[in-house]
Amino acid sequence: MQWKFWLVFLAFAAISAFLLLEEHRAHMLGALPYLILLVCPLMHVFMHGGHGGHGGHGGHGHHHGGGERDDREDRR
């Protein structure tokens, strides 16, 4: 019985998405350059885990994992 709900919901979502795309295509295409510019900092934050997760940057005084490992850890 629950699968009927999801089938109806999926059909409603597909029809709604189609109608929204058809009616608001000019608005969405006009905002596309701004959305691409917005994606750059968001990808930096979420893909790198914020600042400090880059590895290889010296002078921070702590190690976040990734990057180079100390060979002495392998000898123990």
C-alpha positions in Angstrom: 0.0 0.0 0.0 2.9 2.4 0.7 4.3 1.9 -2.8 1.2 3.5 -4.2 1.9 6.7 -2.2 5.5 6.9 -3.5 4.2 6.2 -7.1 1.7 9.1 -6.8 4.3 11.3 -5.2 6.9 10.6 -7.9 4.4 11.3 -10.6 3.3 14.6 -8.9 7.0 15.6 -8.5 7.8 14.9 -12.1 4.8 16.9 -13.4 5.6 19.8 -11.1 9.3 19.8 -12.1 8.3 19.9 -15.8 5.9 22.7 -15.4 8.3 24.8 -13.3 11.0 24.3 -15.8 8.8 25.3 -18.7 7.3 28.4 -17.1 10.5 29.7 -15.5 13.2 28.8 -18.0 14.2 32.4 -18.7 14.6 33.2 -15.0 16.7 30.2 -14.3 18.9 30.7 -17.3 19.4 34.4 -16.3 20.6 33.2 -12.8 22.9 30.6 -14.2 26.1 32.7 -14.2 25.5 33.7 -10.6 24.9 30.1 -9.6 28.2 29.1 -11.2 30.0 31.8 -9.2 28.3 30.7 -6.0 29.3 27.0 -6.6 33.0 27.9 -6.5 33.2 28.9 -2.8 30.7 26.3 -1.7 32.9 23.6 -3.4 35.9 25.0 -1.7 34.3 24.8 1.7 32.7 21.4 1.4 35.3 19.6 -0.7 38.3 20.8 1.3 36.6 20.7 4.6 37.3 24.4 5.3 40.7 25.8 5.9 43.3 23.6 7.4 42.4 20.4 5.6 44.6 21.1 2.6 47.8 19.4 3.9 51.2 20.7 2.9 50.7 24.1 4.4 53.4 24.8 6.9 53.4 27.0 10.0 50.0 25.9 11.5 51.6 23.8 14.2 49.2 20.9 13.9 48.5 18.1 11.5 45.0 17.3 10.2 45.7 14.0 8.5 46.3 13.5 4.8 49.6 14.6 3.3 52.9 13.2 4.5 53.2 10.6 7.3 56.0 10.1 9.7 57.9 7.0 9.0 58.5 6.3 12.7 54.8 5.4 13.0 55.3 2.4 10.7 58.2 1.0 12.7 56.2 0.5 15.9 
